[in-house]
Amino acid sequence: MSGDKRYDQIAFLPRKDELTLGPGEKNAGVLNYYKAVYTEGEAETYYSLGKGNEKWPKTETQRKTYYAKKWRTWQMSDHLPLFVELRIDFTEQYLKRIREEEQTVDPPTPDAGG
């Protein structure tokens, strides 16, 4: 999992002036769960558990490659989860547009339930 491919994306349609990344230092990225589960160094552990499987290669070097490139991606996925932190509170901008009559306010509608 080299992390250099761009297969997956996050897309959204923002309102005018309402797209701001969250304040966190790491507010977008990829969660590489292979740093916590099925780590590079665990190939031999899983080989010993599944060596009855005919697909596991015979040498340790080949097993490490098989484990990293194939076996563990079958256990989890070869697509790592993406995340983005977005700021969602635009109350002040919204109220300012109303005060300056740049935006109308729709009257409240009755609840659908009655």
ABEGO torsion letter per residue (X at the ends): XAGABBABBBBBBBBBGBBBBBABABABEBBBAAAABGBAAAAAAAAAAAAABAABBABAAAAAAAAAAAAAAAABBABBBBBBBBBABAAAAAAAAAAAGABBBBBBBBBAAX
